[in-house]
Amino acid sequence: MATDKIPSSTSSGAIVLYDIGHKPPEAESCFSPNPWKSRFALNFKGLPYSTTWVGMLDISKVRRGLGEPACRKFADGTEFFTLPMIQDTATGATVGDSFDIAVYLQRTYPDSGAGDLFPAQPLDYTYVQSSAIKIPLSTPADGGFPEYARFNANVDAAFSMHTPLMVGGMPFDPATVEETKAEFVRRAGLSSWDDFTLTREAREGLTESFRAALGDLAKLFLENTDGPFLLGQQPSYADLIVGAWLRMSQMTLPKSEWEEVRRWHGGVFGQLHDALDTYAEVK
Ligand SMILES: N[C@@H](CCC(=O)N[C@@H](CS)C(=O)NCC(=O)O)C(=O)O
């Protein structure tokens, strides 16, 4: 966290959420799951904020400019500059990891909006990675709310493993689409964007794996029968974590596949997604 570099253009008393700007209008195409977690958390807390959209290729420049170090590394060990980031002009803080942002909001604004983002609950979900491809898990710096941090890491891994189903539907900015695709190809060690295309068999297999991964997660939601959230009627940050990945799924999966996801496992994910519309306003 950095606390001393606030752009003068930011209005006093408000929070700025930095999200990745994809296809204009950005507010209609935002699909990046970690920024969605922070948008949900800010709306849950009912705090005044505005979004600054940052092009995919400008993230490192903007993040460095705000004095926020990278919180991820690429497989080759180089720094991976990511969003979301928030800048809170009321306190002077910048926070650059979605989990740390939620913890920061809870500690700084404990009673705001819908209240407690982190009510005590077991959150017993482990995603067992089946293949040799290991998805690096998020490592928030703060160390608060360890059950939630563990849940976050496992949900991230479960969905990340299945993002090949979503890559073809990502609404990139036409102005930078070729450079953005080239960067994805480079990171994946492939030779062309077409290498991301799945054969029909591969797609069916990965869809079945996705359904199974979400089946274990659905068990937690089915323990409470009285509501769409893990705690029944009371939403918590754990619901927002899953909901953020559902926003990405909705935005990037072919429509028929998204409709299937909504119906899987008794429809728990469709219900959760719809219930979180309350906190989904893009400001
Ligand atoms: N642990 C970080 C991870 C953030 C992250 O991976 N953000 C992705 C979007 S969901 C990103 O900024 N990607 C930029 C890129 O791929 O160049 C967090 O939770 O904030």
The ligand as an ORCA input file, in Angstrom:
! r2SCAN-3c Opt
* xyz 0 1
  N      -4.452    -10.508     -6.731
  C      -4.890     -9.430     -7.584
  C      -5.027     -9.946     -8.993
  C      -5.529     -8.865     -9.936
  C      -5.595     -9.340    -11.376
  O      -5.095    -10.421    -11.722
  N      -6.192     -8.481    -12.212
  C      -6.315     -8.785    -13.628
  C      -7.760     -8.541    -14.072
  S      -8.899     -9.610    -13.239
  C      -5.463     -7.821    -14.422
  O      -5.286     -6.686    -14.017
  N      -4.947     -8.228    -15.570
  C      -4.176     -7.355    -16.394
  C      -3.571     -8.052    -17.548
  O      -3.924     -9.209    -17.810
  O      -2.722     -7.432    -18.192
  C      -6.212     -8.876     -7.076
  O      -6.993     -9.647     -6.490
  O      -6.464     -7.682     -7.232
*
